[in-house]
Amino acid sequence: MKISDAVAWLLQRGVRTGPYGLDRINFILEELANPQLEYASVLIGGTNGKGSVTAVTESIMSCCPDYVTGSLTSPHLVDIRERIKLSGRLLPDKYWIEGVKKMQEVCKVLDKESSLGPASFFEAVAALSLWAFREAELDLAIIEVGLGGRLDATNATNPEISVITNIGTDHQEYLGTGKIAIAREKLGIVRKKRPLITGEKSPEVLVEFEKVCKTNNSPLIICQQQKNFDLLESRADGHLIKLANISEPVSLSLPGEHQLDNLAITLELINQLRKNGFEIPDEAIADGISKARWPGRLQWIQGTPPILLDGAHNAEGIETLASYLEKFPPQGPLNIIFGALQDKPLTEMAARLAKFGHRLCFVPPRCNRALTREEFAGTIENQGWQWFATLKEACAFCQAEAGTMLITGSLYLISDALRMFDKHV
């Protein structure tokens, strides 16, 4: 089997549309002799920021030579292999190939269990990652929750620390209406007598956190920036911070004020890992922060014109992007290319963006849930947005006028942009 064959098999598994639950992933993991129990793990959920926290935590742990660490993130932008890393590098192809062979054997059995149904793409990749981590003799797995928490395939793990970055209003069709209902779903990743770390700020939502943690006798740790580091300077391309016990300033190349909240969560997670016995030197923390990258999120591509990519795919993400644009106004007129899916608050998101734009271009992401031409005509066309069938056409229109180009919205659109500009993740 070639790596292309392994990837093709995974991609054809498809997306699960229900029923949701942990029965399938538990069945698969039992068939694989429960690899997730063979190493320590942390589980990172939340509406926004969970990918950034995973990336920076992974970067720090990869700077600790005494440990083998792995991470699972989603979605991928260019290559499916972005999803699983081993000590900061892409998981070697041999694990993907052998893992798919294992999954094919398991799925032959699973497909005969009519009460469970076939494994989805995400379930297959999650199980493959947990199996590969055991094969690589992992010390710590850093796992990003896919959707929600309680019924997400990643919740079949046994984390010693759980993280919920924040609670937003994304995916209400799956997680329930309103932040309280969503919080209850995400709080399903809490484990008895094990800490929960959060950057959530809403008092109303934090009441739910306190209830669940009290029921589980789990410590609740609410992060504050000033506890973990001092901010020296914020710039358009990131931040300069001061860490305790490190003499030189440390650069965090993840722009946006929200990344300071994510960094505070990450550093609290590192503190808890230290308490659990991991020896993580201060120098590894500084080195890991300076090396951390999270593509497609406030990522600048230098050129003429300069291009800003940001996967602001929900209302909270657009608000974060707007705050960044207000603090660091781009050079010249800002030409915006925006794409979103049908299940997002499109009118609200487009209106917030339009305040910054000179040329307003809408491109439907390459996804079966993308906004149609007819739906566009009945909504944001009235706000001054212009329809383009492809990203290439929209870019050509925007590049005809000097200024800055912003490509934002769905991660499907960001993926196309990275491919177009030949930027490897």
C-alpha positions in Angstrom: 0.0 0.0 0.0 1.2 3.5 -0.9 0.5 6.6 1.3 -1.8 7.9 -1.5 -3.9 4.7 -1.1 -4.0 5.1 2.6 -5.2 8.7 2.3 -7.8 7.8 -0.3 -9.2 5.1 1.9 -9.6 7.5 4.8 -11.1 10.3 2.7 -13.8 8.0 1.3 -15.1 7.2 4.8 -17.3 10.3 4.7 -18.7 12.6 7.3 -21.1 11.3 9.9 -24.5 12.9 10.0 -25.8 10.9 12.9 -26.5 9.2 15.1 -23.7 10.5 17.3 -22.1 8.7 20.2 -18.9 7.0 21.4 -20.0 3.4 20.7 -18.2 3.1 17.4 -14.9 4.7 18.5 -14.9 2.6 21.7 -15.5 -0.5 19.6 -12.6 0.4 17.3 -10.3 1.1 20.2 -11.2 -2.2 21.9 -10.3 -4.0 18.7 -7.0 -2.2 18.7 -6.4 -3.3 22.3 -7.2 0.2 23.7 -4.0 2.1 22.7 -5.2 5.3 24.3 -4.6 3.8 27.8 -0.9 3.3 27.1 0.3 6.9 27.5 -0.7 10.2 29.2 -3.0 12.6 27.3 -4.6 16.0 27.5 -7.8 16.9 25.8 -8.3 20.4 24.4 -11.8 21.7 23.5 -13.6 25.0 23.1 -15.2 27.0 20.3 -12.2 29.1 19.2 -8.5 28.8 20.1 -8.3 25.1 20.8 -6.1 24.6 17.7 -3.7 27.4 18.8 -3.4 26.0 22.3 -2.7 22.6 20.9 -0.1 23.9 18.5 1.8 25.9 21.1 1.6 23.2 23.7 2.9 20.7 21.2 5.7 23.1 20.2 6.8 23.4 23.8 6.7 19.7 24.5 8.7 19.1 21.3 11.5 21.1 22.8 11.8 18.7 25.7 14.2 16.0 24.4 13.3 13.5 27.1 9.8 13.0 25.9 8.1 11.7 22.8 4.9 13.7 22.2 2.2 13.5 19.6 -0.8 15.7 18.6 -4.0 15.3 16.8 -5.7 18.4 15.3 -8.5 19.2 12.8 -9.3 20.1 10.2 -6.3 20.0 7.9 -5.7 22.8 5.4 -3.6 21.3 2.6 -2.7 17.7 3.5 -4.5 15.2 5.6 -1.1 14.4 7.2 -1.1 17.8 9.0 -3.6 16.3 11.5 -1.2 14.0 13.3 2.3 15.0 14.4 5.0 13.2 16.3 7.4 15.4 18.3 6.5 18.4 16.2 6.9 16.7 12.8 4.4 15.1 10.5 3.7 11.5 11.5 5.9 9.3 9.2 4.0 7.7 6.3 4.7 4.2 7.6 2.3 4.8 10.5 -0.4 6.1 8.2 0.0 3.0 5.9 0.1 0.4 8.7 -2.6 2.3 10.6 -5.0 2.2 7.6 -4.3 -1.6 7.3 -5.3 -2.0 10.9 -8.4 0.2 10.4 -9.4 -1.8 7.4 -9.3 -5.0 9.4 -11.4 -3.4 12.2 -13.9 -1.9 9.8 -14.6 -5.3 8.3 -15.8 -6.4 11.7 -17.5 -3.0 12.5 -19.4 -3.0 9.2 -21.1 -6.3 10.3 -22.3 -4.6 13.5 -25.5 -3.1 12.1 -26.3 -1.5 15.5 -23.2 0.7 15.2 -22.8 1.6 11.6 -19.6 2.3 9.6 -16.8 4.4 11.0 -16.6 8.0 9.8 -13.5 9.7 8.4 -13.0 11.6 11.7 -13.4 8.4 13.8 -11.0 6.5 11.6 -8.3 9.2 11.8 -8.8 9.6 15.5 -8.4 5.9 16.1 -5.4 5.7 13.8 -3.7 8.5 15.7 -4.2 6.8 19.0 -2.9 3.6 17.7 0.1 5.3 16.1 1.0 7.0 19.3 1.2 3.7 21.1 3.4 2.3 18.3 5.7 5.3 18.6 6.0 4.7 22.4 4.5 8.1 23.2 4.8 9.8 26.6 2.1 12.5 26.0 -0.7 12.9 23.5 -2.1 16.4 23.0 -5.5 16.0 21.5 -7.8 18.6 20.0 -11.5 17.9 20.3 -13.2 17.9 16.9 -16.8 19.0 17.6 -18.4 19.6 20.9 -16.9 17.3 23.5 -19.3 14.8 25.1 -19.9 12.8 21.9 -16.8 13.6 20.0 -14.6 10.6 19.1 -11.6 12.2 21.0 -13.6 11.8 24.2 -12.9 8.1 24.2 -9.5 9.0 25.6 -8.7 9.2 29.3 -7.1 12.7 29.7 -5.3 13.6 32.9 -6.0 17.3 32.2 -8.9 18.8 30.2 -9.0 22.3 28.6 -12.0 24.3 27.3 -10.7 27.5 25.8 -14.0 29.3 25.6 -17.7 28.9 24.7 -19.1 30.5 21.5 -22.2 29.9 19.5 -20.9 27.8 16.7 -22.5 24.5 15.6 -25.8 25.1 17.5 -27.5 22.7 15.1 -25.5 19.9 16.7 -24.7 21.2 20.3 -27.9 23.0 21.3 -29.2 26.5 21.3 -27.3 29.1 23.3 -24.0 29.1 25.2 -25.3 27.3 28.2 -26.4 24.3 26.1 -23.1 24.3 24.2 -21.1 24.6 27.4 -22.9 21.5 28.8 -21.9 19.5 25.7 -18.3 20.7 25.8 -18.0 20.0 29.5 -18.4 16.3 28.7 -14.6 16.1 28.5 -14.2 16.8 32.2 -12.9 13.8 34.2 -13.4 13.0 37.9 -10.7 14.5 40.2 -8.8 15.8 37.2 -8.3 19.6 36.5 -10.2 21.6 33.9 -8.5 24.7 32.6 -10.5 27.4 30.9 -10.1 30.9 29.5 -13.9 31.5 29.5 -14.9 34.9 30.9 -18.7 34.9 31.0 -19.9 34.6 34.6 -23.1 32.9 33.5 -21.2 30.3 31.6 -18.7 29.8 34.3 -21.5 28.9 36.7 -22.0 25.8 34.5 -18.3 25.0 34.7 -18.4 25.3 38.4 -21.4 22.9 38.7 -19.8 20.2 36.5 -16.4 20.5 38.3 -18.0 20.3 41.7 -20.0 17.2 40.7 -16.8 15.6 39.4 -14.6 16.9 42.3 -12.4 18.4 39.6 -10.3 21.5 40.2 -11.4 24.4 38.0 -8.6 26.7 36.9 -9.6 30.0 35.3 -6.7 31.6 33.4 -5.6 35.1 33.6 -2.9 36.5 31.3 -0.9 38.4 34.0 -0.3 35.3 36.0 1.7 33.5 33.3 3.7 36.2 31.5 4.1 40.0 31.0 3.2 41.5 27.7 6.0 43.8 26.4 4.6 44.7 23.0 1.9 43.7 20.5 2.6 44.0 16.8 0.8 43.1 13.6 2.9 40.0 13.2 2.7 38.8 16.9 3.7 39.7 20.4 6.8 40.2 22.5 6.5 38.8 26.0 8.5 38.3 29.2 8.6 35.0 31.0 9.7 34.4 34.5 13.2 32.9 34.8 14.0 33.8 31.1 16.2 36.9 30.8 15.5 37.7 27.1 12.1 38.7 25.6 10.3 35.8 23.8 8.5 36.3 20.5 5.1 34.7 19.9 4.5 34.7 16.1 0.7 34.3 16.5 -0.9 37.7 15.9 -4.1 39.0 17.6 -5.0 39.8 21.2 -6.9 36.5 21.5 -3.6 34.7 21.2 -2.5 36.2 24.5 -5.5 34.5 26.1 -4.6 31.2 24.3 -1.0 31.5 25.5 -2.2 32.0 29.1 -4.2 28.8 28.8 -1.2 27.0 27.3 1.1 28.1 30.1 -1.4 27.0 32.7 -1.6 23.6 31.0 2.2 23.4 31.1 2.1 24.2 34.8 -0.3 21.3 35.4 1.8 18.9 33.4 4.7 19.8 35.6 2.6 19.1 38.6 1.8 15.7 37.1 5.5 14.8 36.8 6.6 16.1 33.4 10.0 17.9 33.6 9.6 20.9 31.3 12.5 23.3 31.5 11.9 27.1 31.3 14.1 27.2 28.3 11.9 24.6 26.5 8.9 26.8 27.2 10.6 29.9 25.7 11.9 28.0 22.7 8.6 26.3 22.0 6.7 29.6 22.1 9.1 31.2 19.7 8.9 28.3 17.3 5.1 27.8 17.4 3.1 28.3 14.2 -0.6 27.9 13.4 -1.1 28.5 9.6 -4.2 30.1 8.2 -5.0 32.2 11.2 -3.9 35.8 10.8 -1.2 34.6 8.5 0.6 37.2 6.4 1.9 36.4 2.9 4.3 39.1 1.8 4.1 40.3 -1.8 2.3 42.8 -4.0 -0.2 43.2 -2.6 0.4 41.8 0.9 -2.2 39.1 1.7 -3.7 38.3 5.1 -5.3 34.9 5.5 -7.6 34.2 8.4 -9.9 31.3 9.0 -12.6 33.3 10.8 -15.3 30.8 10.1 -17.8 31.8 12.8 -19.2 35.0 14.4 -16.7 35.0 17.2 -13.8 34.5 14.8 -15.0 37.5 12.6 -15.2 39.7 15.8 -11.6 38.7 16.7 -10.5 39.5 13.1 -12.3 42.9 13.3 -10.5 43.7 16.6 -7.2 43.0 14.9 -8.0 45.1 11.9 -9.0 48.0 14.1 -5.7 47.8 16.1 -3.5 47.2 13.1 -5.1 48.9 10.0 -3.7 47.4 6.8 -1.8 49.5 4.3 -3.9 51.1 1.6 -7.5 50.1 0.7 -8.5 46.6 2.0 -9.9 44.3 -0.6 -11.8 41.5 1.1 -12.5 38.0 -0.2 -15.0 36.2 2.1 -16.5 32.8 1.9 -18.8 31.0 4.4 -21.1 28.0 4.8 -24.9 27.9 5.0 -25.0 27.1 8.7 -23.1 30.3 9.8 -24.7 33.7 10.7 -23.7 35.0 7.3 -25.5 38.3 7.3 -24.0 39.3 10.6 -20.5 38.2 9.7 -20.5 39.9 6.3 -21.8 43.2 7.8 -19.0 43.3 10.3 -16.4 42.7 7.7 -17.9 45.2 5.2 -17.0 48.1 7.4 -13.3 47.5 6.7 -13.5 46.7 3.0 -13.0 48.7 -0.2 -13.8 45.8 -2.6 -16.1 43.2 -1.2 -15.9 39.8 -2.9 -17.8 36.7 -1.9 -16.5 33.3 -3.0 -18.4 30.1 -2.2 -16.1 27.6 -0.5 -15.6 24.3 -2.2 -18.0 22.4 0.1 -21.5 21.0 -0.3 -22.6 23.3 2.6 -21.4 26.4 0.8 -23.8 29.3 0.2 -25.5 29.1 -3.2 -25.8 31.9 -5.8 -29.5 32.2 -5.0 -29.0 32.4 -1.3 -26.3 35.0 -1.8 -28.6 37.2 -3.9 -31.2 37.2 -1.1 -28.8 38.1 1.6 -25.4 39.8 1.6 -25.6 41.0 -2.1 -27.6 43.8 -0.6 -24.7 44.8 1.6 -22.5 45.5 -1.4 -20.8 42.1 -1.8 -20.0 40.9 -5.3 -20.2 37.2 -6.2 -17.2 35.4 -7.7 -17.4 31.7 -8.7 -13.8 31.0 -7.9 -11.1 32.3 -5.6 -8.8 32.8 -8.6 -11.3 35.2 -10.2 -11.8 37.2 -7.0 -8.0 37.5 -6.5 -7.5 38.8 -10.0 -10.2 41.4 -9.3 -8.6 42.5 -6.1 -5.1 42.5 -7.3 -5.9 45.0 -10.0 -5.9 47.7 -7.3 -3.1 48.4 -4.9 -3.6 47.9 -1.2 -4.0 44.8 1.0 -6.0 41.7 0.3 -7.8 39.8 3.0 -9.0 36.3 2.4 -11.2 35.1 5.3 -14.1 32.9 6.4 -14.3 29.2 5.9 -11.2 27.1 6.3 -12.1 25.5 3.0 -11.4 28.9 1.4 -8.2 29.3 3.4 -7.1 25.9 2.2 -7.6 26.9 -1.4 -5.7 30.1 -0.9 -2.7 28.2 0.6 -2.6 25.9 -2.4 -3.0 28.8 -4.8 -0.1 30.7 -3.3 1.9 27.5 -2.8 2.3 27.9 0.9 3.0 24.6 2.7 1.6 24.1 6.1 
